[in-house]
Amino acid sequence: GLITRGRFAEAHRQLRAAIEMDPLGPSPRLNSLVAYYFEGNTMSARAEAARVLELNPENIGALVQLAFLDATGKNCAAAQADLERLRKIGGGLPVTQFVEAVTDIACGHPAAARKILGELEGPGYPGRSFYQLALLDALLGQPDSMFEHLDQAADHFETAAFYLKVHQVFQPYRNDPRFIALAARLGL
């Protein structure tokens, strides 16, 4: 709740306390990574990802977050390396396809990303995240399908949908009536 409402200082205080109580647990650090990312502190977000991966080099959540950071930071080589690490442990997962599409966008291959997006949109695709599809739409400059996917994420009660107002990818759309309506629907 605190992160989704942009109350980062409070969130960091609580997450530091959680990390002190459970220094080896990945969840407080992953949540701290998310808080740092949404407040624009990518260096601290990377540090948290590195710590989680130091404790468990196969932590899928940390690899996905690191790949997203690298891809949205336009670091193609790093994003490709992150993707390869992820493929080794979760090659068949929808989230791996999401990371591949984000990497394709970062590396200048939007057509390849659109192909993956089309596959993930297929009927009954198991394990897909409509929120992640909306992120891809936003990165590809496709606002109409982005809002459709955000609505689907809300319909399916995806936790990530509550990051709508703090995610920088959606910033250009904050004055769009569809964004305002969805934020109100989510109680943001």
Long-range contacts (C-beta under 8 A, 24 or more apart in sequence): 3-31, 3-34, 3-35, 3-38, 3-163, 3-166, 4-162, 4-163, 4-164, 4-165, 4-166, 4-188, 5-165, 5-166, 5-188, 6-38, 6-39, 6-165, 6-166, 8-35, 8-38, 8-39, 11-35, 24-55, 26-52, 26-55, 26-56, 26-59, 26-61, 26-62, 30-59, 30-61, 30-62, 30-65, 33-62, 33-65, 34-65, 34-163, 37-65, 37-69, 38-163, 38-166, 38-167, 38-168, 39-166, 40-168, 42-69, 42-73, 45-69, 57-85, 58-89, 60-86, 60-89, 60-90, 60-93, 60-95, 63-89, 63-99, 64-95, 64-98, 64-99, 67-99, 67-102, 67-103, 68-99, 68-102, 70-106, 71-99, 71-102, 71-103, 71-105, 71-106, 72-102, 72-106, 72-139, 72-169, 74-106, 75-106, 76-103, 76-106, 76-107, 76-108, 79-103, 79-106, 79-107, 80-107, 93-127, 94-120, 94-125, 94-126, 94-127, 94-128, 94-129, 94-132, 95-127, 95-129, 95-132, 98-129, 98-132, 98-135, 98-136, 101-136, 102-135, 102-136, 102-139, 105-136, 105-139, 105-140, 110-140, 113-139, 113-140, 114-140, 129-153, 129-158, 129-160, 130-155, 130-156, 130-158, 131-158, 131-160, 131-161, 131-163, 132-160, 135-167, 135-169, 138-169, 138-170, 138-173, 139-169, 143-173, 143-176, 146-173, 147-173, 147-176, 147-178, 147-179, 147-182, 150-182, 151-182, 154-182, 154-185, 154-186, 161-186, 162-186, 162-188, 164-188
